[in-house]
Amino acid sequence: MQRCEITGTGLISGNLISHSHRLTKRVWKPNLQVATININGNLLKIKVCARTLKKLKSSNDAEVLQYLKENKGTLSPRITKLLAK
């Protein structure tokens, strides 16, 4: 399933509304990108949404760790395991 490994952003469903107002189901997918981050000296490739990637690129390593700790509830198990070390 497509999900950001830091913020937990995933698929969003809703309706496509035609000109005649017929409703059909549709899905919005997150803009996932592969990024490499450094967590306690370990390089880790993760899938993050573009909004999160923008925030990570403008931050240094200490700010990245702080951002990960702020989003502790939505982190993937791989990242949580590395943060615990």
N, C-alpha and C positions, 0 to 999 in steps of 0.2 A: 504494500500500500504506500502511496506517495505521502510522506510526512517529513517535515523539517525535524532534524534530530536535536535541535536546541529549543525552539519555541513550540514545537508540536503542531504547527500549522499544517492542515491536511485538506482533503477534498471538501468542497462546499456544494451542496445541491440546491436547486431552485427550479424555477419555471422559465422557459423561453416563451415570450408572449408575441404571437404573430399579429399582423395588421388587423385580422378579424377577431383578435383576442382569444384564440384557441391556445390552451396551455399545454406544453409538452415539457417533460422533465429534461434538465440539462445539468452539467457538472462543471464547476470551475476548479481547475487544478492549480496547485501552488507552483511558482517558478523556481524549481529546485536546481541548484548548482552544486558541483562537487568542489569542496574546499579542503585544504590541509591546514590543520591548526596544531599548535604546540601546547600540550598539556603536561606540565611537570617534566619536561624533557623528552616526552614521547610525541612523535608526529602521528597524527591520526587523520585519515581521509573521511570526511563526513559529507552528508547531503544537507544543505541548508537552503532556505528560501532566499531570494535576492535581497529582501529588506534586511535580513539578519546578516547576510554577507557584506552588505554595505557598511553596517555598523562594525563588524569585525575588522574590515580592512582599514578603517580609520582609527583603530585602537592599537595600543601596544600590548605586550603579553600580560602584564598585570591587569589591565582593563578587561582583557578577554576573560581571564580567570574570574574576575569580579562579576562580569556579565553572565558567565556560566553558573556561578553560585546564586545569582539572583533568580535564574530560571531553573532552579534545582528540581522543581516539581514536574517539569515537562521534558527533561533531558532523557536521551536514550540510555539504555543500560550500559552500553560501551563507554560512554562519556562519564557516567556516574562512577563506574568501576575505576577509571583512571584518576578521577578527582579524589577518590578515597585514599589513594596511595600517598 
